[in-house]
Amino acid sequence: MKAADPDYFEKRASSQEPLFLYIGCADSRVPANVVTGTQPGELFVHRNIANVVLPSDLNAMSVLQYAVEVLDVKHVIVTGHYNCGGVKAAMGNQSYGLVDLWLQPIRNVVRWNRPELDQIEDEQARFDRVVELNVLEQLYHLSETPVIQNAWAKGKRPLLHGLVYDIHEGLLREIATGIDSQEAADGLAQRRQSGVPAGPPPVMGRLAQPLLAGDELADQIAKRVMDRMAVIGAAGSKK
C-alpha cells in the first residue's frame, strides 16, 4: 500500500469519517469492504451470524450508537447474502445448540411468512426469499431502536437501507431503501410480511457495479431515493 501511496496509512491514522454503518453477516465469503468496494475509513462495520439486529444486543447497539451519535453516519445498511448458513439453519428443525437462541428471530420470519413461502416450489428460490425477508425484518428491528428513533426526532437521518449480496455473481441487490422516518418504518412493518419489498421500489435485477463505491455516493443515494418517490407520486396523481 505504501508503495502505491506513501501517505496511505498516515492519512487514515488520525480520524475516521465514514458515511455508512454496514451491518452484515459474519460469513467469511462476504467481507464488508470487499463487497462494497470501499476503502478503510469509508465504512463502519458490525457483523454477526445472519445479520441479526436485536435491541437487546449490547454489542450491536453500542456500535449503532457510536456510528449515529458520534460518527454521524448518513446511512445504516443491513446486508444479507444468498446461501446464508444461519438462515438455512433457521429454516430447518435440527438443533444447533447455543446458536438456536440467536436464530430464533429468523425462525419467526419463516413462521410469519409461511403462506408465501409454501407457494414457492423451488427450494433455492424459497431459501433466497427467506434471506430477503430476514433483511426486511432486521431492518424493522433497527428502526425500532432508541438510537434511530432519537436521531429521527432531530431530522430525517440516517437513512436505512436493506441489501442482499449475491455470492454467485458478486453483486449487491437493493431490497429496501430510504427508510427515514417513523411513517416509513410503519410502512415497512406492514409490508415486510406481505411479499412486497419495503420502502421505495427496489432496483430490478442485479446491479452492474458495487453499490457503495465512491466518496459521493451517500448524497447520490439520497437524491436517487427522492427522485424515485417523486416519480411514484406523479404516477399516483395521474391515476
Solvent accessible surface area in square Angstrom, and as a share of the most:
residue,aa,sasa,rsa
1,M,126,0.56
2,K,127,0.54
3,A,109,0.84
4,A,93,0.72
5,D,40,0.21
6,P,100,0.63
7,D,79,0.41
8,Y,19,0.07
9,F,114,0.48
10,E,128,0.57
11,K,125,0.53
12,R,84,0.31
13,A,79,0.61
14,S,104,0.67
15,S,76,0.49
16,Q,75,0.33
17,E,144,0.65
18,P,4,0.03
19,L,52,0.26
20,F,5,0.02
21,L,0,0.00
22,Y,1,0.00
23,I,6,0.03
24,G,0,0.00
25,C,9,0.05
26,A,54,0.42
27,D,28,0.14
28,S,104,0.67
29,R,120,0.44
30,V,2,0.01
31,P,47,0.29
32,A,6,0.04
33,N,53,0.27
34,V,113,0.65
35,V,10,0.06
36,T,0,0.00
37,G,36,0.34
38,T,10,0.06
39,Q,85,0.38
40,P,73,0.46
41,G,37,0.36
42,E,52,0.23
43,L,16,0.08
44,F,41,0.17
45,V,53,0.30
46,H,14,0.06
47,R,80,0.29
48,N,20,0.10
49,I,80,0.40
50,A,0,0.00
51,N,2,0.01
52,V,0,0.00
53,V,1,0.00
54,L,35,0.17
55,P,70,0.44
56,S,94,0.60
57,D,25,0.13
58,L,143,0.71
59,N,97,0.50
60,A,5,0.04
61,M,26,0.12
62,S,67,0.43
63,V,29,0.17
64,L,1,0.00
65,Q,87,0.39
66,Y,94,0.36
67,A,0,0.00
68,V,14,0.08
69,E,97,0.44
70,V,94,0.54
71,L,28,0.14
72,D,82,0.42
73,V,2,0.01
74,K,51,0.22
75,H,2,0.01
76,V,0,0.00
77,I,1,0.01
78,V,0,0.00
79,T,1,0.01
80,G,2,0.02
81,H,1,0.01
82,Y,6,0.02
83,N,44,0.23
84,C,2,0.01
85,G,48,0.46
86,G,11,0.10
87,V,2,0.01
88,K,88,0.37
89,A,15,0.11
90,A,5,0.04
91,M,49,0.22
92,G,33,0.31
93,N,161,0.82
94,Q,119,0.53
95,S,87,0.56
96,Y,101,0.38
97,G,47,0.45
98,L,148,0.74
99,V,42,0.24
100,D,31,0.16
101,L,137,0.68
102,W,60,0.21
103,L,2,0.01
104,Q,85,0.38
105,P,20,0.12
106,I,0,0.00
107,R,49,0.18
108,N,31,0.16
109,V,1,0.01
110,V,9,0.05
111,R,146,0.53
112,W,97,0.34
113,N,5,0.03
114,R,104,0.38
115,P,94,0.59
116,E,46,0.21
117,L,1,0.00
118,D,91,0.47
119,Q,148,0.66
120,I,39,0.20
121,E,161,0.72
122,D,84,0.44
123,E,109,0.49
124,Q,79,0.35
125,A,42,0.33
126,R,59,0.22
127,F,15,0.06
128,D,34,0.18
129,R,26,0.09
130,V,0,0.00
131,V,2,0.01
132,E,15,0.07
133,L,2,0.01
134,N,1,0.01
135,V,0,0.00
136,L,0,0.00
137,E,6,0.03
138,Q,0,0.00
139,L,0,0.00
140,Y,37,0.14
141,H,27,0.12
142,L,0,0.00
143,S,1,0.01
144,E,87,0.39
145,T,1,0.00
146,P,88,0.55
147,V,15,0.09
148,I,0,0.00
149,Q,60,0.27
150,N,81,0.42
151,A,15,0.12
152,W,26,0.09
153,A,91,0.70
154,K,179,0.76
155,G,34,0.33
156,K,136,0.57
157,R,93,0.34
158,P,2,0.01
159,L,20,0.10
160,L,0,0.00
161,H,5,0.02
162,G,0,0.00
163,L,1,0.01
164,V,0,0.00
165,Y,23,0.09
166,D,6,0.03
167,I,41,0.21
168,H,134,0.60
169,E,96,0.43
170,G,37,0.36
171,L,41,0.21
172,L,1,0.00
173,R,59,0.22
174,E,2,0.01
175,I,6,0.03
176,A,0,0.00
177,T,2,0.01
178,G,6,0.05
179,I,1,0.01
180,D,26,0.13
181,S,15,0.09
182,Q,77,0.34
183,E,132,0.59
184,A,31,0.24
185,A,1,0.00
186,D,61,0.31
187,G,24,0.24
188,L,1,0.00
189,A,24,0.19
190,Q,141,0.63
191,R,92,0.34
192,R,28,0.10
193,Q,73,0.33
194,S,65,0.42
195,G,28,0.27
196,V,65,0.37
197,P,42,0.26
198,A,0,0.00
199,G,22,0.21
200,P,14,0.09
201,P,64,0.40
202,P,29,0.18
203,V,43,0.25
204,M,157,0.70
205,G,38,0.37
206,R,91,0.33
207,L,23,0.12
208,A,97,0.75
209,Q,133,0.59
210,P,62,0.39
211,L,17,0.08
212,L,1,0.01
213,A,47,0.36
214,G,47,0.45
215,D,109,0.56
216,E,122,0.55
217,L,18,0.09
218,A,1,0.01
219,D,85,0.44
220,Q,97,0.43
221,I,5,0.03
222,A,33,0.26
223,K,132,0.56
224,R,77,0.28
225,V,5,0.03
226,M,115,0.51
227,D,67,0.35
228,R,41,0.15
229,M,95,0.42
230,A,67,0.52
231,V,103,0.59
232,I,82,0.42
233,G,45,0.43
234,A,51,0.40
235,A,48,0.37
236,G,45,0.43
237,S,92,0.59
238,K,175,0.74
239,K,210,0.89
